[in-house]
Amino acid sequence: GYHHKKLGVTAKGAIKASQRFFIEEGVDFYKEPISIVGVGSMSGDVFGNGLLESEQFKLIAAISSDEIFIDPSPDVQISFTERKRLFELKRGKWSLYDEKKISNGGGVFKRASKSISLTPEIKALLQTNKATLNGEELAKELLKLKVDMLYFGGIGTYVKASTESNISLGDKENEFVRIDADEIGAMVVCE
C-alpha cells in the first residue's frame, strides 16, 4: 500500500535506530548539527533519504562507487538544500553538486585518481602533512575521521573486523578503501 523507496522507510528506520545513541549523549540531531561521513550518493534512495532526514546533518564527506565529496566546513542550511536538489534530480552524482556551495578547500574527486592535491583545509581535516593522496587513500582516511556519525547508505563492505581478511569478504572493489573496525573514529555507525 506504499512505496518504501519514495517514503524512505529503510533510511528513516536506520536513522531513527541510531537516534537513540545521540539521545543518550544529550544530542537531538533534529535541533542541533551533527557531523557525518557517509558512503553513497544522493541518487541512492537509502543514502539520499537518510541524508535528508534532518536539516541539521552536517555532511563533511561522502564516498560513492566512483566519487569522493568533501565539504570541510559545510553551512548546514546551504548543504541540506543542495543535497535535496541532487536527490530530486534522481541522478544526483556528487559531481553535480554546485561547487560554489562547497566550503573553502573542498571539492569532488574521482576515486580512481592517482594523485589528488590536498588543500590546507583537507589536510587539517585529515590531520596530515601529506601533499597528495590517491583516491582510494583519501577515501580510506575519510572513513577514519572523528565525526559524530558514519552513515552507510551505499553498496559495499567498507569496514571489517581486524581478525578478518579482505579475501574472505568477497568485495574486491573496496579492498583498498576498507578499514578495520578499531580504526573507526565516529561516535555512532548507522547502516
C-alpha positions in Angstrom: 0.0 0.0 0.0 3.0 2.3 0.0 6.3 2.9 -1.9 9.1 2.2 0.6 11.7 4.0 -1.6 9.7 7.1 -2.0 8.9 7.2 1.7 12.5 6.4 2.6 11.3 3.7 5.1 14.6 1.9 5.1 16.7 5.0 5.6 14.4 6.5 8.2 14.4 3.3 10.2 18.2 3.2 10.3 18.4 6.9 11.2 15.7 6.5 13.9 17.5 3.5 15.4 20.8 5.5 15.6 19.0 8.5 17.1 18.8 6.6 20.4 22.6 6.8 20.8 22.6 10.5 20.3 19.7 11.0 22.8 21.8 9.1 25.3 24.5 11.7 24.8 22.0 14.5 25.1 22.0 15.4 21.4 18.9 16.0 19.4 20.1 15.9 15.8 16.8 17.4 14.6 17.7 20.6 16.5 21.5 20.7 16.5 24.1 19.8 13.9 26.0 16.6 13.9 29.0 15.8 11.6 28.7 12.9 9.2 30.9 11.0 6.8 28.9 8.8 4.5 29.1 6.1 1.9 26.7 6.6 -1.0 25.3 9.3 -3.3 22.2 11.5 -3.2 20.8 9.5 -6.1 20.6 6.4 -3.9 17.3 6.1 -2.1 18.8 4.9 1.2 21.7 7.4 1.3 19.6 10.2 -0.2 16.6 9.7 2.0 18.8 9.3 5.1 20.8 12.5 4.5 17.5 14.4 4.1 16.0 13.1 7.4 17.4 16.1 9.3 18.2 19.6 8.2 20.9 19.5 10.9 23.1 16.8 9.2 26.5 18.3 8.5 27.9 16.2 5.7 31.7 16.5 5.8 32.4 13.9 3.2 30.8 11.1 1.2 32.3 8.2 -0.8 30.4 6.8 -3.7 31.5 4.0 -6.1 33.3 6.5 -8.3 33.5 9.9 -6.5 34.6 11.4 -3.2 32.8 14.5 -1.9 34.5 16.7 0.7 32.9 19.8 2.3 35.3 20.6 5.2 33.2 23.2 6.9 29.7 23.0 5.5 26.9 25.5 6.1 24.1 23.3 7.4 21.2 25.0 5.6 23.0 25.5 2.2 24.3 21.9 2.1 20.9 20.5 3.1 19.2 22.5 0.2 21.8 21.3 -2.3 21.6 17.7 -1.2 17.8 17.9 -1.6 18.2 19.3 -5.1 20.5 16.4 -6.0 18.2 13.9 -4.6 15.3 15.3 -6.6 17.4 15.1 -9.8 17.2 11.2 -9.4 20.8 11.1 -10.8 22.5 13.2 -8.1 26.1 12.3 -8.5 28.5 14.3 -6.3 30.0 16.0 -9.5 26.6 17.7 -10.0 26.8 19.4 -6.6 27.2 23.2 -7.1 30.8 23.7 -6.3 30.1 27.3 -5.2 28.2 25.8 -2.3 31.1 23.7 -1.0 33.2 25.3 1.8 36.7 26.5 1.1 39.2 23.8 0.3 36.5 21.1 -0.5 35.5 19.6 -3.8 34.6 16.5 -5.7 37.3 14.0 -6.7 37.4 10.8 -8.6 38.1 7.6 -6.6 40.3 6.4 -9.4 42.6 9.4 -9.3 46.2 8.5 -9.0 47.1 11.8 -7.2 44.8 14.3 -5.5 46.4 17.5 -4.2 45.3 18.2 -0.7 44.1 21.7 0.1 45.1 23.2 3.5 41.5 22.6 4.7 41.6 18.9 3.7 45.0 18.5 5.3 43.6 20.0 8.6 40.5 17.7 8.3 42.7 14.6 7.9 45.4 15.9 10.3 48.1 15.1 7.7 51.1 16.9 6.3 51.0 14.9 3.0 50.6 17.0 -0.1 48.8 14.3 -2.1 46.9 11.1 -1.8 45.4 8.8 -4.4 41.6 8.5 -4.4 41.5 5.2 -2.5 43.8 6.5 0.2 41.7 9.7 0.5 38.5 7.6 0.9 40.1 5.4 3.5 41.3 8.3 5.6 37.8 9.9 5.4 36.3 6.7 6.8 38.6 7.1 9.9 37.6 10.7 10.7 36.5 11.6 14.1 32.8 12.6 13.4 29.5 12.1 15.1 28.2 9.6 12.6 29.5 7.3 10.0 26.5 6.6 7.7 26.5 3.7 5.3 23.7 4.1 2.7 25.7 2.8 -0.3 26.7 -0.6 -1.5 29.9 -2.4 -0.5 31.9 -3.5 2.5 33.9 -0.6 3.9 34.6 -2.0 7.4 35.8 -5.3 8.6 37.0 -6.9 11.8 40.7 -6.7 12.4 40.7 -10.5 12.5 39.1 -10.8 9.1 40.9 -10.9 5.8 39.9 -8.9 2.8 39.7 -12.1 0.7 37.1 -13.7 3.0 34.7 -10.7 2.5 34.2 -11.1 -1.3 34.2 -7.4 -2.1 37.3 -6.9 -4.1 36.2 -3.4 -5.4 36.5 -1.8 -1.9 39.5 -3.7 -0.7 41.9 -0.7 -0.8 39.4 1.6 0.9 38.3 -0.8 3.7 39.2 -0.1 7.3 39.3 -2.3 10.4 36.5 -1.6 12.9 39.0 -0.4 15.5 40.0 2.4 13.1 36.5 4.0 13.2 36.6 7.5 14.6 32.9 8.1 14.6 30.8 8.1 17.7 27.9 6.2 16.0 27.8 4.0 13.0 24.5 3.8 11.1 23.9 1.3 8.3 
